[in-house]
Amino acid sequence: MQRLRGKGLNFSFTPMDKKPLILVTNDDGVSAPGIRFLAEIAARYGEVYVVAPDKPQSGMGHAITINSTIRLNKSNYHPAAEAEYNCSGTPVDCVKMAVNKLLPRLPDLVLSGINHGSNSSINVIYSGTMSAAIEGALESAASIGFSLCDYGIDADFEPTRQFVEQIIASCLENKMPKGVCLNVNFPKLKADEIKGIKVCRQAKANWVEEFEERHDPYGRPYYWLTGKFVNFEPESTDTDEWALKHGYVSVVPIQHDLTAHSQLQFFKDTLA
Amino acid sequence: MQRLRGKGLNFSFTPMDKKPLILVTNDDGVSAPGIRFLAEIAARYGEVYVVAPDKPQSGMGHAITINSTIRLNKSNYHPAAEAEYNCSGTPVDCVKMAVNKLLPRLPDLVLSGINHGSNSSINVIYSGTMSAAIEGALESAASIGFSLCDYGIDADFEPTRQFVEQIIASCLENKMPKGVCLNVNFPKLKADEIKGIKVCRQAKANWVEEFEERHDPYGRPYYWLTGKFVNFEPESTDTDEWALKHGYVSVVPIQHDLTAHSQLQFFKDTLA
């Protein structure tokens, strides 16, 4: 039976003489190549704790585990980490568990990823990777989600290294606005083909869904969700989709107030 | 084996001589009292199709099923419905499946709920009920999520009736802005105690989490997520939390662009 550290001194900040405390998580699972790459880089900037799902949790969005229990176990995929746990819950559960139960204090930085696959545009709301980063921001920690536009298990993360380093360093040096996290996506390109970083907004886009119908050996139908991504504004040059298509790393600052402020008056006029 | 209707004429709108087509879903499961109450009201305004989870899916946020298959089965909890399916997937899967596979055309209205429990403020991002409504808006349908601030299975939904009717009627009559849905929450009050409707914004709030540690019969630890809701701005009178606390029905228009537009310049200055 493992021993947990107990609830630490949350919401206290790092004294200047301490190394930054960095929580690393993801949605592809604790052993995925993307999180190994990220944790190894993170260890150059601070004391790394890995708390990540024990199995793939892609597409889990901001799901939390409230109808069943959560398990935690130690694992050893990350030699550079101070401590490492895998968790039976969702990516958001991992962040909540780390911040409220495992870490000695509020992390200076929450890093999520590197995801195997894009989380640009509307994908942000389905993404476990990004929901973990949003949860970090909700906990008042500086948070970044990283994703590479390559779903392959053998994806080459090496071209992202210099940008991951640059963004981590910048977020540690410059006090990030509270409650905001970054959605960073990398194009599937070689290092010398990437043109640089573009800070941009989430493109208006959506999936045109299809459900592939199959039949089990007993003749009963079942379905696989498939679909085609459609960018509704391919001409706009200030979006993440444009940046990625044109060889840039896209960086979108993300917040969690879903209020459609510009529509308040419409509903005041028609409803109240 | 059931027969599905096949992919219908999506994205065409209702001719004026047809009754509105209304999709009803939720996250508490197809047989929950809240969705029965909602479907019965909805049937007075149009042709109702129920596609809802086959089991409770609270806290599933915007999760979708991509690592496993989805099953659909007919059920009979809603006598007023034209057709009714329960789905093994998440609330968002239910909406995708309904719109892309089951319904004869794009619904005129997507109704989600009535949820057993609050989805006000930050709860919106964890809520399967609200994610189904957001997904409806993403599919370009007018969408509303309803929640009652009472978690009990025997909650009294009757006091919400006149407001549910008023809001449905208004959203059918007044063309709702595309991509926007409504997050409607009802206080736990008697009908004559509810003061009316307030259109408002999402309050700044969060959960202070705790994990209750227990041990299984074999001595191994497991955890239950618990927590305490904290409103960070109890004095603000334009929020959903204020409205609910003061006896009003809260109505927050919700959108899905997570870009922190006001922070773009900060990151352009510090990163790019």
Chai-1 contact restraints between the chains, C-beta under 6 A:
chainA,res_idxA,chainB,res_idxB,connection_type,confidence,min_distance_angstrom,max_distance_angstrom,comment,restraint_id
A,P56,B,N67,contact,1.0,0.0,6.0,A-B,restraint_1
A,S58,B,I66,contact,1.0,0.0,6.0,A-B,restraint_2
A,G59,B,I64,contact,1.0,0.0,6.0,A-B,restraint_3
A,G59,B,I66,contact,1.0,0.0,6.0,A-B,restraint_4
A,M60,B,A63,contact,1.0,0.0,6.0,A-B,restraint_5
A,G61,B,G61,contact,1.0,0.0,6.0,A-B,restraint_6
A,G61,B,H62,contact,1.0,0.0,6.0,A-B,restraint_7
A,G61,B,A63,contact,1.0,0.0,6.0,A-B,restraint_8
A,H62,B,G61,contact,1.0,0.0,6.0,A-B,restraint_9
A,H62,B,I125,contact,1.0,0.0,6.0,A-B,restraint_10
A,H62,B,Y126,contact,1.0,0.0,6.0,A-B,restraint_11
A,A63,B,M60,contact,1.0,0.0,6.0,A-B,restraint_12
A,A63,B,G61,contact,1.0,0.0,6.0,A-B,restraint_13
A,A63,B,A63,contact,1.0,0.0,6.0,A-B,restraint_14
A,I64,B,G59,contact,1.0,0.0,6.0,A-B,restraint_15
A,I64,B,Y126,contact,1.0,0.0,6.0,A-B,restraint_16
A,I66,B,S58,contact,1.0,0.0,6.0,A-B,restraint_17
A,I66,B,G59,contact,1.0,0.0,6.0,A-B,restraint_18
A,I66,B,L225,contact,1.0,0.0,6.0,A-B,restraint_19
A,N67,B,P56,contact,1.0,0.0,6.0,A-B,restraint_20
A,T69,B,Y222,contact,1.0,0.0,6.0,A-B,restraint_21
A,I70,B,Y223,contact,1.0,0.0,6.0,A-B,restraint_22
A,R71,B,Y222,contact,1.0,0.0,6.0,A-B,restraint_23
A,K96,B,E209,contact,1.0,0.0,6.0,A-B,restraint_24
A,N100,B,E209,contact,1.0,0.0,6.0,A-B,restraint_25
A,K101,B,F211,contact,1.0,0.0,6.0,A-B,restraint_26
A,V124,B,L258,contact,1.0,0.0,6.0,A-B,restraint_27
A,I125,B,H62,contact,1.0,0.0,6.0,A-B,restraint_28
A,I125,B,H256,contact,1.0,0.0,6.0,A-B,restraint_29
A,Y126,B,H62,contact,1.0,0.0,6.0,A-B,restraint_30
A,Y126,B,I64,contact,1.0,0.0,6.0,A-B,restraint_31
A,L138,B,N206,contact,1.0,0.0,6.0,A-B,restraint_32
A,S170,B,T270,contact,1.0,0.0,6.0,A-B,restraint_33
A,S170,B,L271,contact,1.0,0.0,6.0,A-B,restraint_34
A,N174,B,T270,contact,1.0,0.0,6.0,A-B,restraint_35
A,P177,B,Q263,contact,1.0,0.0,6.0,A-B,restraint_36
A,V180,B,A260,contact,1.0,0.0,6.0,A-B,restraint_37
A,V180,B,Q263,contact,1.0,0.0,6.0,A-B,restraint_38
A,I197,B,L271,contact,1.0,0.0,6.0,A-B,restraint_39
A,I197,B,A272,contact,1.0,0.0,6.0,A-B,restraint_40
A,V199,B,L264,contact,1.0,0.0,6.0,A-B,restraint_41
A,V199,B,F267,contact,1.0,0.0,6.0,A-B,restraint_42
A,V199,B,K268,contact,1.0,0.0,6.0,A-B,restraint_43
A,V199,B,L271,contact,1.0,0.0,6.0,A-B,restraint_44
A,V199,B,A272,contact,1.0,0.0,6.0,A-B,restraint_45
A,R201,B,T259,contact,1.0,0.0,6.0,A-B,restraint_46
A,Q202,B,D257,contact,1.0,0.0,6.0,A-B,restraint_47
A,Q202,B,T259,contact,1.0,0.0,6.0,A-B,restraint_48
A,N206,B,L138,contact,1.0,0.0,6.0,A-B,restraint_49
A,E209,B,K96,contact,1.0,0.0,6.0,A-B,restraint_50
A,E209,B,N100,contact,1.0,0.0,6.0,A-B,restraint_51
A,F211,B,K101,contact,1.0,0.0,6.0,A-B,restraint_52
A,Y222,B,T69,contact,1.0,0.0,6.0,A-B,restraint_53
A,Y222,B,R71,contact,1.0,0.0,6.0,A-B,restraint_54
A,Y223,B,I70,contact,1.0,0.0,6.0,A-B,restraint_55
A,L225,B,I66,contact,1.0,0.0,6.0,A-B,restraint_56
A,V252,B,T259,contact,1.0,0.0,6.0,A-B,restraint_57
A,P253,B,A260,contact,1.0,0.0,6.0,A-B,restraint_58
A,P253,B,Q263,contact,1.0,0.0,6.0,A-B,restraint_59
A,P253,B,F267,contact,1.0,0.0,6.0,A-B,restraint_60
A,I254,B,L258,contact,1.0,0.0,6.0,A-B,restraint_61
A,Q255,B,A260,contact,1.0,0.0,6.0,A-B,restraint_62
A,H256,B,I125,contact,1.0,0.0,6.0,A-B,restraint_63
A,D257,B,Q202,contact,1.0,0.0,6.0,A-B,restraint_64
A,L258,B,V124,contact,1.0,0.0,6.0,A-B,restraint_65
A,L258,B,I254,contact,1.0,0.0,6.0,A-B,restraint_66
A,T259,B,R201,contact,1.0,0.0,6.0,A-B,restraint_67
A,T259,B,Q202,contact,1.0,0.0,6.0,A-B,restraint_68
A,T259,B,V252,contact,1.0,0.0,6.0,A-B,restraint_69
A,A260,B,V180,contact,1.0,0.0,6.0,A-B,restraint_70
A,A260,B,P253,contact,1.0,0.0,6.0,A-B,restraint_71
A,A260,B,Q255,contact,1.0,0.0,6.0,A-B,restraint_72
A,Q263,B,P177,contact,1.0,0.0,6.0,A-B,restraint_73
A,Q263,B,V180,contact,1.0,0.0,6.0,A-B,restraint_74
A,Q263,B,P253,contact,1.0,0.0,6.0,A-B,restraint_75
A,L264,B,V199,contact,1.0,0.0,6.0,A-B,restraint_76
A,F267,B,V199,contact,1.0,0.0,6.0,A-B,restraint_77
A,F267,B,P253,contact,1.0,0.0,6.0,A-B,restraint_78
A,K268,B,V199,contact,1.0,0.0,6.0,A-B,restraint_79
A,T270,B,S170,contact,1.0,0.0,6.0,A-B,restraint_80
A,T270,B,N174,contact,1.0,0.0,6.0,A-B,restraint_81
A,L271,B,S170,contact,1.0,0.0,6.0,A-B,restraint_82
A,L271,B,I197,contact,1.0,0.0,6.0,A-B,restraint_83
A,L271,B,V199,contact,1.0,0.0,6.0,A-B,restraint_84
A,A272,B,I197,contact,1.0,0.0,6.0,A-B,restraint_85
A,A272,B,V199,contact,1.0,0.0,6.0,A-B,restraint_86
